[in-house]
Amino acid sequence: MSNKFLKIKNFIEDIILSVKNKFQSSKYVVKGKCRQCGKCCSNILFSNENGYVKDIETFKEMQKKHFIYNFFYENGKITNEEKELEGVILFKCKHLNRNNKCNIYFIRPFFCRDYPSINPDFIKMGGTTLDDCGFKFAPDKAFIEYLK
């Protein structure tokens, strides 16, 4: 498969996933608004079929397969966390400026536009947005409404 075809294929898959996430039935909604702190662009975790990325070689392989990963670089590792996250690499976007603003905001990738995406399984397991993030996950309606 040619590199150009792979980029087009990945771009189309990103669009489909974004649309699916927006219209997928969920019992959760995103509330709040962006505080433009840049934390979501500076503390990114990536995963593949083997779990979270813990070595740079794995990330380089991911970059070869999908161009979106070329927007990011290593920004440290998680330490002193629960066992699953220990040693996981944190990534930062190359397009974040000194004021924590996106230099390509109007043409940012779907990956960025979709933050924070609703993943019901992630939320049920206690997943949340970053500390101090203006966005929060919330039930789409009060519990009492489900009982009616």
C-alpha positions in Angstrom: 0.0 0.0 0.0 1.5 3.4 -1.0 2.2 6.0 1.7 -0.2 8.5 0.0 -3.1 5.9 -0.1 -2.4 5.1 3.6 -2.6 8.8 4.5 -5.9 9.1 2.7 -7.3 5.9 4.2 -6.3 7.1 7.7 -7.9 10.5 7.1 -11.2 8.9 6.1 -11.1 6.6 9.1 -10.6 9.6 11.4 -13.6 11.4 9.9 -15.8 8.3 10.2 -14.7 7.7 13.8 -15.3 11.4 14.7 -18.8 11.3 13.2 -19.6 8.0 14.9 -18.5 9.3 18.3 -20.7 12.4 17.8 -23.8 10.6 17.0 -23.3 7.4 18.9 -26.0 6.8 21.5 -24.5 7.4 25.0 -25.7 8.0 28.4 -23.1 10.7 28.9 -22.5 14.2 27.6 -19.6 16.6 27.7 -20.3 19.7 29.8 -18.2 22.9 30.2 -15.9 24.7 27.8 -12.2 24.8 27.0 -10.0 26.9 29.4 -7.3 27.0 26.8 -4.7 25.8 29.3 -2.9 23.4 26.8 -2.8 20.5 29.3 -4.7 18.2 26.9 -2.1 19.0 24.2 0.8 18.4 26.6 -0.2 15.2 28.4 -1.3 12.8 25.7 -1.3 9.1 26.1 -1.3 6.9 23.0 -2.1 3.2 22.9 -2.1 0.4 20.4 -3.2 -3.2 20.5 -0.6 -3.9 23.2 -1.6 -1.2 25.6 -0.2 2.2 26.3 3.0 3.3 24.6 6.0 2.8 26.9 8.9 2.9 24.4 9.8 5.3 21.7 10.4 2.5 19.1 6.7 1.5 19.3 5.7 5.2 18.8 8.0 5.4 15.7 6.2 2.4 14.3 2.9 4.1 14.9 4.2 7.2 13.1 5.0 5.2 10.1 1.5 3.7 9.9 -0.5 6.9 10.7 0.7 10.5 9.9 -1.2 12.0 12.8 1.4 10.8 15.2 4.0 13.0 13.5 2.3 16.0 15.2 3.6 14.8 18.6 6.8 14.3 20.5 7.8 12.7 23.8 7.2 15.0 26.8 8.2 12.7 29.7 7.0 9.5 31.4 4.5 8.8 34.0 6.0 7.8 37.4 4.6 6.9 40.8 1.3 5.9 39.4 -0.7 2.7 39.4 1.1 -0.2 37.9 -0.6 -0.1 34.5 0.5 3.5 33.8 4.0 3.3 35.3 6.5 4.2 32.5 3.9 5.2 30.0 5.2 8.0 27.7 3.5 11.4 27.7 3.4 13.2 24.4 3.0 16.9 23.5 1.7 18.4 20.3 4.3 20.2 18.1 1.8 22.9 17.2 1.3 24.2 20.8 2.9 27.6 21.2 4.4 29.2 24.3 1.0 30.6 25.3 -0.5 27.1 25.2 -2.5 28.1 22.1 -2.8 25.9 19.0 -0.9 27.3 16.0 -3.1 25.3 13.6 -6.4 25.6 15.5 -8.7 26.1 12.4 -7.1 23.2 10.6 -6.4 20.9 13.6 -6.9 17.2 13.1 -10.1 15.3 14.0 -8.1 13.7 16.8 -7.9 17.1 18.5 -11.3 18.3 17.6 -12.9 15.3 19.2 -11.4 16.0 22.7 -12.8 15.0 25.0 -14.5 12.1 23.2 -17.2 10.1 25.0 -16.2 6.5 25.6 -18.8 5.0 27.9 -16.5 2.2 29.0 -13.7 4.6 29.9 -16.1 6.7 31.9 -17.7 3.7 33.7 -14.2 2.7 34.8 -13.6 6.1 36.4 -12.0 7.8 33.5 -12.2 11.6 33.4 -10.8 14.6 31.8 -7.5 16.1 33.1 -7.4 18.0 36.4 -8.5 21.7 36.0 -9.9 20.9 32.5 -13.0 23.0 31.7 -14.7 19.9 30.2 -16.4 17.3 32.4 -18.3 14.1 31.6 -21.9 14.0 33.0 -24.9 11.7 32.7 -27.2 12.9 29.9 -30.1 13.0 32.4 -30.7 12.6 36.1 -30.9 9.1 37.5 -34.6 9.6 38.4 -35.4 10.2 34.8 -34.1 6.7 33.9 -36.5 5.2 36.5 -39.5 6.7 34.8 
